[in-house]
Amino acid sequence: MSRLGPLCLVAALGLPGCVQATGHVHGADEPEVKRSRGAKDLESARELDQAGVQSFKAGRFADAIRFFRAAYRKGGPSSELWNIARCEERLDDGELAASTIEEYLAQRDLAPRDRADGERELRALSERSSQLVVTTVPSGAVVVLDGKQTVGPTPLTIDIAAGSHSIAVHHDGYATETRPVTARFGRAIIVSLDLAKANR
């Protein structure tokens, strides 16, 4: 079976010893499905895995996810979960990728190096910066991030670190607006404000 690296395809877990894992798989809206380990299923898992690799190479990441998940259900190794997470990252869904990495780390058949890779990847996903987009009507407002970093004028796009932040939006002649924002898993944050005239 193949295991996709963070940015490219790499050879990884061999089939013997890896496909003996048992457990359950939970799809997005699927009931619990027991993984089977028969020779016929194993051959099918290999074919599904290779179809997933080809879909990944072609940039068809949603298709690749379906192939890798089907291979895993047929008795493919835990590396199929790693492959699914790689696809979810390419689809820019860091939160879903992190959830799949957590599922991967819950497997008992991982080699120490694979577990360390998974833990490192989970940390990297949770620490991804996000793009903050701020637009205002009227434009030209100054944005202060976390009470100290002044950026602007609007419209603007900046990268912010993972975690909780606050923004204050100032514009001459208009009331100051403040908003809390939370950067998670690299998701873009869009703040659009219609500024109110300041009371004279």
TIRO-2110 file (N, C-alpha, C; in Angstrom, 1 decimal):
// TIRO-2110
0.8, -1.2, 0.0, N, 1, A
0.0, 0.0, 0.0, CA, 1, A
0.9, 1.2, 0.0, C, 1, A
0.3, 2.3, -0.4, N, 2, A
1.1, 3.6, -0.5, CA, 2, A
0.7, 4.5, 0.6, C, 2, A
1.6, 5.3, 1.1, N, 3, A
1.4, 6.3, 2.1, CA, 3, A
1.8, 7.7, 1.5, C, 3, A
0.9, 8.6, 1.5, N, 4, A
1.2, 9.9, 0.9, CA, 4, A
2.0, 10.8, 2.0, C, 4, A
3.1, 11.4, 1.5, N, 5, A
3.8, 12.2, 2.4, CA, 5, A
3.1, 13.6, 2.5, C, 5, A
3.6, 14.5, 3.4, N, 6, A
3.0, 15.8, 3.5, CA, 6, A
2.8, 16.6, 2.2, C, 6, A
3.9, 16.4, 1.3, N, 7, A
3.8, 17.2, 0.1, CA, 7, A
4.0, 16.3, -1.1, C, 7, A
4.4, 15.1, -1.0, N, 8, A
4.6, 14.2, -2.1, CA, 8, A
4.3, 12.8, -1.7, C, 8, A
4.3, 11.9, -2.7, N, 9, A
4.1, 10.5, -2.5, CA, 9, A
5.4, 9.8, -2.0, C, 9, A
5.3, 9.0, -1.0, N, 10, A
6.4, 8.3, -0.5, CA, 10, A
6.0, 6.8, -0.3, C, 10, A
7.0, 5.9, -0.4, N, 11, A
6.7, 4.5, -0.1, CA, 11, A
6.6, 4.4, 1.4, C, 11, A
5.7, 3.5, 1.9, N, 12, A
5.6, 3.3, 3.3, CA, 12, A
5.2, 1.9, 3.7, C, 12, A
4.3, 1.8, 4.6, N, 13, A
4.0, 0.6, 5.3, CA, 13, A
3.8, -0.6, 4.3, C, 13, A
4.5, -1.7, 4.4, N, 14, A
4.2, -2.8, 3.6, CA, 14, A
3.0, -3.5, 4.1, C, 14, A
2.4, -4.3, 3.2, N, 15, A
1.1, -5.0, 3.5, CA, 15, A
1.2, -6.0, 4.6, C, 15, A
2.2, -6.9, 4.6, N, 16, A
2.2, -7.9, 5.7, CA, 16, A
2.4, -7.3, 7.0, C, 16, A
1.6, -7.7, 8.0, N, 17, A
1.7, -7.1, 9.3, CA, 17, A
0.9, -5.9, 9.5, C, 17, A
0.5, -5.2, 8.4, N, 18, A
-0.2, -3.9, 8.6, CA, 18, A
-1.7, -4.2, 8.4, C, 18, A
-2.1, -5.2, 7.6, N, 19, A
-3.5, -5.4, 7.3, CA, 19, A
-4.2, -6.3, 8.4, C, 19, A
-3.4, -6.7, 9.4, N, 20, A
-4.0, -7.5, 10.4, CA, 20, A
-4.8, -6.7, 11.4, C, 20, A
-4.7, -5.4, 11.3, N, 21, A
-5.4, -4.6, 12.3, CA, 21, A
-6.9, -4.7, 12.2, C, 21, A
-7.5, -4.7, 13.3, N, 22, A
-9.0, -4.8, 13.3, CA, 22, A
-9.5, -3.5, 13.9, C, 22, A
-10.8, -3.3, 13.8, N, 23, A
-11.4, -2.1, 14.4, CA, 23, A
-12.6, -1.6, 13.6, C, 23, A
-13.0, -0.4, 13.8, N, 24, A
-14.2, 0.1, 13.2, CA, 24, A
-13.8, 1.4, 12.5, C, 24, A
-14.6, 1.7, 11.5, N, 25, A
-14.4, 2.9, 10.8, CA, 25, A
-15.7, 3.7, 10.8, C, 25, A
-15.7, 4.9, 11.0, N, 26, A
-16.9, 5.8, 11.0, CA, 26, A
-16.8, 6.7, 9.9, C, 26, A
-17.6, 6.6, 8.9, N, 27, A
-17.7, 7.5, 7.8, CA, 27, A
-18.5, 8.7, 8.2, C, 27, A
-18.6, 9.8, 7.4, N, 28, A
-19.3, 11.0, 7.7, CA, 28, A
-20.7, 10.7, 8.2, C, 28, A
-21.4, 9.9, 7.4, N, 29, A
-22.8, 9.6, 7.7, CA, 29, A
-23.1, 8.1, 7.6, C, 29, A
-22.0, 7.3, 7.9, N, 30, A
-22.2, 5.9, 7.8, CA, 30, A
-22.3, 5.2, 9.1, C, 30, A
-23.0, 4.1, 9.2, N, 31, A
-23.0, 3.3, 10.4, CA, 31, A
-21.6, 2.7, 10.6, C, 31, A
-21.4, 2.1, 11.7, N, 32, A
-20.1, 1.5, 12.0, CA, 32, A
-20.0, 0.3, 11.0, C, 32, A
-18.8, 0.2, 10.4, N, 33, A
-18.5, -0.9, 9.4, CA, 33, A
-17.3, -1.7, 9.9, C, 33, A
-17.5, -3.0, 10.0, N, 34, A
-16.3, -3.8, 10.4, CA, 34, A
-15.4, -4.0, 9.3, C, 34, A
-14.1, -3.9, 9.5, N, 35, A
-13.1, -4.1, 8.4, CA, 35, A
-12.9, -5.6, 8.3, C, 35, A
-12.9, -6.0, 7.0, N, 36, A
-12.7, -7.5, 6.8, CA, 36, A
-11.3, -7.7, 6.3, C, 36, A
-10.8, -9.0, 6.4, N, 37, A
-9.4, -9.2, 6.1, CA, 37, A
-9.2, -10.4, 5.2, C, 37, A
-10.2, -10.8, 4.4, N, 38, A
-10.1, -11.9, 3.5, CA, 38, A
-9.1, -11.6, 2.4, C, 38, A
-8.6, -12.6, 1.7, N, 39, A
-7.6, -12.4, 0.6, CA, 39, A
-8.3, -11.6, -0.5, C, 39, A
-9.5, -11.9, -0.8, N, 40, A
-10.2, -11.2, -1.9, CA, 40, A
-10.4, -9.7, -1.5, C, 40, A
-10.7, -9.4, -0.2, N, 41, A
-10.8, -8.1, 0.2, CA, 41, A
-9.5, -7.4, 0.2, C, 41, A
-8.4, -8.1, 0.5, N, 42, A
-7.1, -7.6, 0.6, CA, 42, A
-6.7, -7.1, -0.8, C, 42, A
-6.9, -7.9, -1.8, N, 43, A
-6.6, -7.6, -3.2, CA, 43, A
-7.4, -6.4, -3.7, C, 43, A
-8.7, -6.3, -3.3, N, 44, A
-9.6, -5.2, -3.6, CA, 44, A
-9.0, -3.9, -2.9, C, 44, A
-8.5, -4.1, -1.6, N, 45, A
-8.0, -2.9, -0.9, CA, 45, A
-6.8, -2.4, -1.7, C, 45, A
-5.9, -3.3, -2.2, N, 46, A
-4.7, -2.8, -2.9, CA, 46, A
-5.2, -2.0, -4.2, C, 46, A
-6.2, -2.5, -4.9, N, 47, A
-6.6, -1.8, -6.1, CA, 47, A
-7.2, -0.5, -5.8, C, 47, A
-8.0, -0.4, -4.7, N, 48, A
-8.6, 0.8, -4.2, CA, 48, A
-7.6, 1.8, -3.8, C, 48, A
-6.5, 1.3, -3.1, N, 49, A
-5.4, 2.2, -2.7, CA, 49, A
-4.7, 2.8, -3.9, C, 49, A
-4.4, 2.0, -4.9, N, 50, A
-3.8, 2.5, -6.1, CA, 50, A
-4.7, 3.5, -6.9, C, 50, A
-6.0, 3.2, -6.9, N, 51, A
-6.9, 4.2, -7.5, CA, 51, A
-6.9, 5.5, -6.8, C, 51, A
-6.7, 5.4, -5.4, N, 52, A
-6.6, 6.6, -4.6, CA, 52, A
-5.4, 7.4, -4.9, C, 52, A
-4.3, 6.7, -5.0, N, 53, A
-3.0, 7.4, -5.4, CA, 53, A
-3.1, 8.1, -6.7, C, 53, A
-3.7, 7.4, -7.7, N, 54, A
-3.8, 8.0, -9.0, CA, 54, A
-4.7, 9.2, -9.0, C, 54, A
-5.8, 9.2, -8.2, N, 55, A
-6.7, 10.3, -8.1, CA, 55, A
-6.0, 11.5, -7.4, C, 55, A
-5.2, 11.1, -6.4, N, 56, A
-4.4, 12.2, -5.7, CA, 56, A
-3.4, 12.9, -6.7, C, 56, A
-2.7, 12.1, -7.4, N, 57, A
-1.8, 12.6, -8.4, CA, 57, A
-2.5, 13.5, -9.4, C, 57, A
-3.7, 13.2, -9.7, N, 58, A
-4.5, 14.0, -10.7, CA, 58, A
-5.2, 15.2, -10.1, C, 58, A
-5.0, 15.3, -8.8, N, 59, A
-5.7, 16.5, -8.1, CA, 59, A
-7.1, 16.2, -7.8, C, 59, A
-7.6, 15.0, -7.9, N, 60, A
-9.0, 14.7, -7.6, CA, 60, A
-9.1, 14.2, -6.2, C, 60, A
-9.0, 15.1, -5.3, N, 61, A
-8.8, 14.8, -3.9, CA, 61, A
-10.0, 14.2, -3.2, C, 61, A
-11.2, 14.6, -3.6, N, 62, A
-12.5, 14.1, -3.1, CA, 62, A
-12.6, 12.6, -3.5, C, 62, A
-12.3, 12.3, -4.8, N, 63, A
-12.3, 10.9, -5.3, CA, 63, A
-11.3, 10.1, -4.5, C, 63, A
-10.1, 10.6, -4.3, N, 64, A
-9.0, 9.9, -3.6, CA, 64, A
-9.5, 9.5, -2.2, C, 64, A
-10.2, 10.4, -1.5, N, 65, A
-10.7, 10.1, -0.2, CA, 65, A
-11.6, 8.9, -0.2, C, 65, A
-12.5, 8.9, -1.2, N, 66, A
-13.4, 7.8, -1.3, CA, 66, A
-12.7, 6.5, -1.5, C, 66, A
-11.7, 6.5, -2.4, N, 67, A
-10.9, 5.2, -2.6, CA, 67, A
-10.1, 4.8, -1.4, C, 67, A
-9.5, 5.7, -0.7, N, 68, A
-8.7, 5.4, 0.5, CA, 68, A
-9.6, 4.9, 1.6, C, 68, A
-10.7, 5.5, 1.8, N, 69, A
-11.6, 5.1, 2.8, CA, 69, A
-12.2, 3.7, 2.5, C, 69, A
-12.5, 3.4, 1.3, N, 70, A
-13.0, 2.1, 0.9, CA, 70, A
-11.9, 1.0, 1.1, C, 70, A
-10.6, 1.4, 0.7, N, 71, A
-9.5, 0.5, 0.9, CA, 71, A
-9.3, 0.2, 2.4, C, 71, A
-9.5, 1.2, 3.3, N, 72, A
-9.4, 1.0, 4.7, CA, 72, A
-10.4, 0.0, 5.2, C, 72, A
-11.7, 0.2, 4.7, N, 73, A
-12.8, -0.7, 5.1, CA, 73, A
-12.6, -2.1, 4.7, C, 73, A
-11.9, -2.3, 3.6, N, 74, A
-11.6, -3.6, 3.0, CA, 74, A
-10.4, -4.3, 3.8, C, 74, A
-9.8, -3.6, 4.7, N, 75, A
-8.7, -4.2, 5.5, CA, 75, A
-7.4, -3.6, 5.2, C, 75, A
-7.3, -2.5, 4.4, N, 76, A
-6.1, -1.8, 4.2, CA, 76, A
-5.5, -1.3, 5.5, C, 76, A
-4.2, -1.0, 5.5, N, 77, A
-3.5, -0.5, 6.7, CA, 77, A
-3.9, 0.9, 7.2, C, 77, A
-3.5, 1.2, 8.4, N, 78, A
-3.8, 2.5, 9.0, CA, 78, A
-3.3, 3.7, 8.1, C, 78, A
-2.3, 3.4, 7.3, N, 79, A
-1.8, 4.5, 6.4, CA, 79, A
-2.9, 5.0, 5.5, C, 79, A
-4.0, 4.3, 5.3, N, 80, A
-5.0, 4.8, 4.4, CA, 80, A
-5.6, 6.1, 5.1, C, 80, A
-5.7, 6.1, 6.4, N, 81, A
-6.2, 7.3, 7.2, CA, 81, A
-5.3, 8.4, 7.0, C, 81, A
-4.0, 8.2, 7.0, N, 82, A
-3.0, 9.2, 6.7, CA, 82, A
-3.2, 9.8, 5.3, C, 82, A
-3.4, 8.9, 4.4, N, 83, A
-3.7, 9.4, 3.0, CA, 83, A
-4.9, 10.3, 2.9, C, 83, A
-6.0, 9.9, 3.6, N, 84, A
-7.2, 10.7, 3.6, CA, 84, A
-6.9, 12.1, 4.2, C, 84, A
-6.2, 12.1, 5.3, N, 85, A
-5.9, 13.4, 5.9, CA, 85, A
-5.1, 14.3, 4.9, C, 85, A
-4.1, 13.7, 4.1, N, 86, A
-3.4, 14.5, 3.1, CA, 86, A
-4.3, 15.1, 2.1, C, 86, A
-5.3, 14.3, 1.7, N, 87, A
-6.3, 14.8, 0.7, CA, 87, A
-7.2, 16.0, 1.3, C, 87, A
-7.6, 15.8, 2.6, N, 88, A
-8.4, 16.8, 3.2, CA, 88, A
-7.6, 18.1, 3.4, C, 88, A
-6.3, 18.0, 3.6, N, 89, A
-5.4, 19.2, 3.6, CA, 89, A
-5.4, 19.9, 2.3, C, 89, A
-5.3, 19.1, 1.2, N, 90, A
-5.3, 19.7, -0.1, CA, 90, A
-6.6, 20.3, -0.5, C, 90, A
-7.7, 19.9, 0.2, N, 91, A
-9.0, 20.5, 0.0, CA, 91, A
-9.2, 21.7, 0.9, C, 91, A
-8.1, 22.0, 1.6, N, 92, A
-8.1, 23.2, 2.5, CA, 92, A
-9.1, 23.0, 3.7, C, 92, A
-9.2, 21.8, 4.2, N, 93, A
-10.0, 21.6, 5.4, CA, 93, A
-9.2, 21.0, 6.5, C, 93, A
-8.4, 22.0, 7.1, N, 94, A
-7.5, 21.6, 8.2, CA, 94, A
-8.2, 20.9, 9.4, C, 94, A
-9.4, 21.4, 9.7, N, 95, A
-10.1, 20.8, 10.8, CA, 95, A
-10.5, 19.4, 10.6, C, 95, A
-11.0, 19.1, 9.4, N, 96, A
-11.3, 17.7, 9.1, CA, 96, A
-10.0, 16.8, 9.0, C, 96, A
-9.0, 17.4, 8.4, N, 97, A
-7.7, 16.6, 8.4, CA, 97, A
-7.2, 16.3, 9.8, C, 97, A
-7.3, 17.3, 10.7, N, 98, A
-6.9, 17.0, 12.1, CA, 98, A
-7.7, 15.9, 12.7, C, 98, A
-9.0, 15.9, 12.5, N, 99, A
-9.9, 14.8, 13.0, CA, 99, A
-9.5, 13.5, 12.4, C, 99, A
-9.1, 13.4, 11.2, N, 100, A
-8.7, 12.2, 10.6, CA, 100, A
-7.3, 11.7, 11.1, C, 100, A
-6.4, 12.7, 11.4, N, 101, A
-5.1, 12.3, 12.0, CA, 101, A
-5.4, 11.8, 13.4, C, 101, A
-6.3, 12.3, 14.1, N, 102, A
-6.7, 11.8, 15.5, CA, 102, A
-7.2, 10.4, 15.3, C, 102, A
-8.0, 10.1, 14.3, N, 103, A
-8.4, 8.7, 14.1, CA, 103, A
-7.2, 7.8, 13.8, C, 103, A
-6.3, 8.3, 13.0, N, 104, A
-5.1, 7.6, 12.6, CA, 104, A
-4.3, 7.3, 13.9, C, 104, A
-4.1, 8.3, 14.8, N, 105, A
-3.3, 8.1, 16.0, CA, 105, A
-4.0, 7.1, 17.0, C, 105, A
-5.3, 6.9, 16.8, N, 106, A
-6.0, 6.0, 17.7, CA, 106, A
-5.7, 4.5, 17.3, C, 106, A
-5.1, 4.3, 16.2, N, 107, A
-4.8, 2.9, 15.7, CA, 107, A
-3.7, 2.3, 16.6, C, 107, A
-3.8, 1.1, 16.8, N, 108, A
-2.8, 0.4, 17.7, CA, 108, A
-1.6, -0.2, 16.9, C, 108, A
-1.7, -0.2, 15.5, N, 109, A
-0.7, -0.9, 14.7, CA, 109, A
0.4, 0.1, 14.2, C, 109, A
0.4, 1.3, 14.7, N, 110, A
1.4, 2.3, 14.2, CA, 110, A
2.8, 2.1, 14.7, C, 110, A
3.7, 2.2, 13.8, N, 111, A
5.1, 2.1, 14.2, CA, 111, A
5.4, 3.4, 14.9, C, 111, A
6.4, 3.4, 15.8, N, 112, A
6.8, 4.6, 16.5, CA, 112, A
7.0, 5.8, 15.6, C, 112, A
7.7, 5.6, 14.5, N, 113, A
8.0, 6.7, 13.6, CA, 113, A
6.7, 7.3, 13.0, C, 113, A
5.8, 6.4, 12.6, N, 114, A
4.5, 6.8, 12.0, CA, 114, A
3.7, 7.6, 13.1, C, 114, A
3.7, 7.1, 14.3, N, 115, A
3.0, 7.8, 15.4, CA, 115, A
3.6, 9.2, 15.6, C, 115, A
4.9, 9.3, 15.6, N, 116, A
5.6, 10.6, 15.8, CA, 116, A
5.2, 11.5, 14.6, C, 116, A
5.2, 11.0, 13.4, N, 117, A
4.8, 11.8, 12.2, CA, 117, A
3.4, 12.3, 12.4, C, 117, A
2.5, 11.5, 12.9, N, 118, A
1.1, 11.9, 13.1, CA, 118, A
0.9, 12.9, 14.1, C, 118, A
1.6, 12.8, 15.2, N, 119, A
1.6, 13.8, 16.3, CA, 119, A
2.1, 15.1, 15.8, C, 119, A
3.2, 15.1, 15.1, N, 120, A
3.8, 16.3, 14.6, CA, 120, A
2.8, 17.0, 13.6, C, 120, A
2.2, 16.2, 12.7, N, 121, A
1.2, 16.7, 11.8, CA, 121, A
0.0, 17.3, 12.5, C, 121, A
-0.5, 16.7, 13.5, N, 122, A
-1.6, 17.2, 14.3, CA, 122, A
-1.3, 18.6, 14.9, C, 122, A
0.0, 18.7, 15.4, N, 123, A
0.4, 20.0, 16.0, CA, 123, A
0.5, 21.0, 14.9, C, 123, A
1.0, 20.7, 13.8, N, 124, A
1.2, 21.6, 12.7, CA, 124, A
-0.2, 22.1, 12.2, C, 124, A
-1.2, 21.2, 12.1, N, 125, A
-2.5, 21.6, 11.7, CA, 125, A
-3.1, 22.6, 12.7, C, 125, A
-3.0, 22.3, 14.0, N, 126, A
-3.6, 23.1, 15.0, CA, 126, A
-2.9, 24.5, 15.1, C, 126, A
-1.7, 24.6, 14.6, N, 127, A
-1.0, 25.8, 14.7, CA, 127, A
-0.9, 26.6, 13.4, C, 127, A
-1.7, 26.2, 12.4, N, 128, A
-1.7, 26.9, 11.2, CA, 128, A
-2.2, 28.3, 11.3, C, 128, A
-1.6, 29.3, 10.7, N, 129, A
-2.1, 30.6, 10.7, CA, 129, A
-3.3, 30.7, 9.8, C, 129, A
-4.1, 31.8, 10.0, N, 130, A
-5.3, 32.0, 9.2, CA, 130, A
-5.2, 33.4, 8.6, C, 130, A
-5.9, 33.5, 7.4, N, 131, A
-6.0, 34.8, 6.8, CA, 131, A
-7.2, 35.5, 7.4, C, 131, A
-7.0, 36.8, 7.8, N, 132, A
-8.0, 37.6, 8.3, CA, 132, A
-8.3, 38.6, 7.2, C, 132, A
-9.5, 38.7, 6.7, N, 133, A
-10.0, 39.6, 5.7, CA, 133, A
-10.9, 40.6, 6.4, C, 133, A
-10.6, 41.9, 6.3, N, 134, A
-11.5, 42.9, 6.9, CA, 134, A
-11.9, 43.9, 5.8, C, 134, A
-13.2, 44.0, 5.6, N, 135, A
-13.8, 45.0, 4.7, CA, 135, A
-14.7, 45.9, 5.5, C, 135, A
-14.7, 47.2, 5.1, N, 136, A
-15.6, 48.2, 5.8, CA, 136, A
-16.3, 49.0, 4.7, C, 136, A
-17.5, 49.5, 5.1, N, 137, A
-18.2, 50.6, 4.4, CA, 137, A
-18.4, 51.7, 5.3, C, 137, A
-17.7, 52.9, 5.1, N, 138, A
-16.8, 53.1, 3.9, CA, 138, A
-15.5, 52.4, 4.2, C, 138, A
-14.7, 52.3, 3.1, N, 139, A
-13.4, 51.7, 3.2, CA, 139, A
-12.4, 52.8, 3.8, C, 139, A
-11.2, 52.3, 4.0, N, 140, A
-10.1, 53.2, 4.5, CA, 140, A
-10.0, 53.3, 6.0, C, 140, A
-10.6, 52.3, 6.7, N, 141, A
-10.6, 52.2, 8.1, CA, 141, A
-9.2, 51.6, 8.6, C, 141, A
-8.8, 52.0, 9.8, N, 142, A
-7.6, 51.4, 10.4, CA, 142, A
-8.0, 50.3, 11.3, C, 142, A
-7.3, 49.2, 11.2, N, 143, A
-7.6, 48.0, 12.1, CA, 143, A
-6.5, 47.8, 13.1, C, 143, A
-6.8, 47.7, 14.3, N, 144, A
-5.8, 47.4, 15.4, CA, 144, A
-6.1, 46.0, 15.8, C, 144, A
-5.0, 45.1, 15.7, N, 145, A
-5.1, 43.7, 16.1, CA, 145, A
-4.6, 43.5, 17.5, C, 145, A
-5.4, 42.9, 18.4, N, 146, A
-5.0, 42.6, 19.8, CA, 146, A
-4.5, 43.9, 20.5, C, 146, A
-5.1, 45.0, 20.2, N, 147, A
-4.7, 46.2, 20.9, CA, 147, A
-3.4, 46.8, 20.7, C, 147, A
-2.6, 46.2, 19.7, N, 148, A
-1.2, 46.7, 19.6, CA, 148, A
-0.8, 46.9, 18.1, C, 148, A
-1.1, 45.9, 17.3, N, 149, A
-0.6, 46.0, 15.9, CA, 149, A
-1.6, 46.7, 15.0, C, 149, A
-1.2, 47.8, 14.5, N, 150, A
-2.0, 48.6, 13.6, CA, 150, A
-1.8, 48.3, 12.2, C, 150, A
-2.9, 47.9, 11.5, N, 151, A
-2.8, 47.6, 10.1, CA, 151, A
-3.9, 48.3, 9.3, C, 151, A
-3.8, 48.4, 8.0, N, 152, A
-4.9, 49.1, 7.3, CA, 152, A
-4.3, 49.8, 6.1, C, 152, A
-5.0, 50.5, 5.3, N, 153, A
-6.4, 50.7, 5.5, CA, 153, A
-7.2, 49.5, 4.9, C, 153, A
-8.5, 49.5, 5.3, N, 154, A
-9.4, 48.5, 4.7, CA, 154, A
-9.8, 48.9, 3.3, C, 154, A
-10.0, 47.9, 2.4, N, 155, A
-10.0, 46.4, 2.7, CA, 155, A
-8.6, 45.9, 2.8, C, 155, A
-8.5, 44.9, 3.7, N, 156, A
-7.1, 44.4, 4.0, CA, 156, A
-7.2, 42.9, 4.2, C, 156, A
-6.1, 42.2, 4.0, N, 157, A
-5.9, 40.8, 4.3, CA, 157, A
-4.6, 40.6, 5.0, C, 157, A
-4.6, 40.0, 6.2, N, 158, A
-3.4, 39.7, 6.9, CA, 158, A
-3.4, 38.3, 7.5, C, 158, A
-2.2, 37.8, 7.7, N, 159, A
-2.1, 36.5, 8.4, CA, 159, A
-2.1, 36.7, 9.9, C, 159, A
-2.8, 35.9, 10.6, N, 160, A
-2.8, 35.9, 12.1, CA, 160, A
-2.5, 34.5, 12.6, C, 160, A
-1.9, 34.5, 13.8, N, 161, A
-1.5, 33.2, 14.4, CA, 161, A
-2.8, 32.5, 14.9, C, 161, A
-2.7, 31.2, 15.1, N, 162, A
-3.8, 30.4, 15.6, CA, 162, A
-4.1, 30.9, 17.0, C, 162, A
-5.4, 30.9, 17.3, N, 163, A
-5.8, 31.3, 18.7, CA, 163, A
-6.8, 32.4, 18.6, C, 163, A
-7.1, 32.9, 19.8, N, 164, A
-8.1, 34.0, 20.0, CA, 164, A
-7.5, 35.4, 19.8, C, 164, A
-8.2, 36.3, 19.1, N, 165, A
-7.7, 37.6, 18.9, CA, 165, A
-8.9, 38.6, 19.0, C, 165, A
-8.5, 39.9, 19.0, N, 166, A
-9.6, 40.9, 18.9, CA, 166, A
-9.1, 41.9, 17.9, C, 166, A
-10.1, 42.5, 17.2, N, 167, A
-9.8, 43.6, 16.3, CA, 167, A
-10.7, 44.8, 16.7, C, 167, A
-10.1, 46.0, 16.5, N, 168, A
-10.8, 47.2, 16.7, CA, 168, A
-10.7, 48.0, 15.3, C, 168, A
-11.8, 48.5, 14.8, N, 169, A
-11.8, 49.2, 13.6, CA, 169, A
-12.1, 50.6, 13.8, C, 169, A
-11.2, 51.5, 13.3, N, 170, A
-11.4, 53.0, 13.6, CA, 170, A
-11.4, 53.7, 12.2, C, 170, A
-12.3, 54.7, 12.1, N, 171, A
-12.4, 55.5, 10.9, CA, 171, A
-12.9, 56.9, 11.4, C, 171, A
-12.3, 57.9, 10.9, N, 172, A
-12.7, 59.3, 11.3, CA, 172, A
-14.1, 59.5, 11.0, C, 172, A
-14.9, 60.0, 12.0, N, 173, A
-16.3, 60.3, 11.8, CA, 173, A
-17.2, 59.2, 12.0, C, 173, A
-16.6, 58.0, 12.3, N, 174, A
-17.5, 56.8, 12.6, CA, 174, A
-17.2, 56.1, 13.9, C, 174, A
-18.2, 55.5, 14.4, N, 175, A
-18.0, 54.8, 15.7, CA, 175, A
-17.0, 53.6, 15.6, C, 175, A
-16.2, 53.4, 16.6, N, 176, A
-15.2, 52.3, 16.6, CA, 176, A
-16.0, 51.0, 16.8, C, 176, A
-15.6, 50.0, 16.0, N, 177, A
-16.2, 48.7, 16.1, CA, 177, A
-15.1, 47.7, 16.6, C, 177, A
-15.5, 46.8, 17.5, N, 178, A
-14.6, 45.8, 18.0, CA, 178, A
-15.2, 44.4, 17.8, C, 178, A
-14.4, 43.5, 17.5, N, 179, A
-14.9, 42.1, 17.2, CA, 179, A
-13.8, 41.1, 17.7, C, 179, A
-14.3, 40.0, 18.4, N, 180, A
-13.4, 38.9, 18.7, CA, 180, A
-13.3, 38.0, 17.5, C, 180, A
-12.1, 37.4, 17.2, N, 181, A
-12.0, 36.5, 16.1, CA, 181, A
-11.1, 35.3, 16.6, C, 181, A
-11.4, 34.2, 16.1, N, 182, A
-10.6, 33.0, 16.5, CA, 182, A
-10.0, 32.3, 15.2, C, 182, A
-8.7, 32.2, 15.2, N, 183, A
-8.0, 31.5, 14.1, CA, 183, A
-7.9, 30.0, 14.4, C, 183, A
-8.4, 29.2, 13.6, N, 184, A
-8.4, 27.7, 13.8, CA, 184, A
-8.1, 27.0, 12.5, C, 184, A
-7.1, 26.1, 12.6, N, 185, A
-6.8, 25.2, 11.5, CA, 185, A
-6.6, 25.9, 10.1, C, 185, A
-6.1, 27.1, 10.1, N, 186, A
-5.9, 27.8, 8.9, CA, 186, A
-7.1, 28.3, 8.1, C, 186, A
-8.3, 28.2, 8.8, N, 187, A
-9.5, 28.7, 8.1, CA, 187, A
-9.5, 30.2, 7.9, C, 187, A
-9.9, 30.7, 6.8, N, 188, A
-10.0, 32.1, 6.6, CA, 188, A
-11.1, 32.7, 7.5, C, 188, A
-10.8, 34.0, 7.9, N, 189, A
-11.8, 34.7, 8.7, CA, 189, A
-12.2, 36.0, 8.0, C, 189, A
-13.4, 36.2, 7.7, N, 190, A
-13.9, 37.3, 7.0, CA, 190, A
-14.8, 38.2, 7.9, C, 190, A
-14.4, 39.5, 8.1, N, 191, A
-15.2, 40.4, 8.9, CA, 191, A
-15.6, 41.5, 7.9, C, 191, A
-16.9, 41.7, 7.8, N, 192, A
-17.4, 42.8, 6.9, CA, 192, A
-18.3, 43.7, 7.8, C, 192, A
-17.9, 45.0, 7.8, N, 193, A
-18.6, 45.9, 8.7, CA, 193, A
-19.2, 47.1, 8.0, C, 193, A
-20.4, 47.5, 8.3, N, 194, A
-21.0, 48.8, 7.8, CA, 194, A
-20.8, 49.7, 9.0, C, 194, A
-19.9, 50.6, 8.9, N, 195, A
-19.6, 51.5, 10.1, CA, 195, A
-20.7, 52.5, 10.3, C, 195, A
-21.0, 52.8, 11.5, N, 196, A
-22.1, 53.7, 11.9, CA, 196, A
-21.5, 55.1, 12.2, C, 196, A
-22.1, 56.1, 11.8, N, 197, A
-21.7, 57.5, 12.0, CA, 197, A
-21.5, 57.7, 13.5, C, 197, A
-20.4, 58.4, 13.9, N, 198, A
-20.2, 58.7, 15.3, CA, 198, A
-21.2, 59.7, 15.8, C, 198, A
-21.6, 59.6, 17.0, N, 199, A
-22.5, 60.6, 17.6, CA, 199, A
-21.7, 61.9, 17.9, C, 199, A
-22.3, 63.0, 17.5, N, 200, A
-21.6, 64.3, 17.7, CA, 200, A
-22.0, 64.9, 19.0, C, 200, A
END
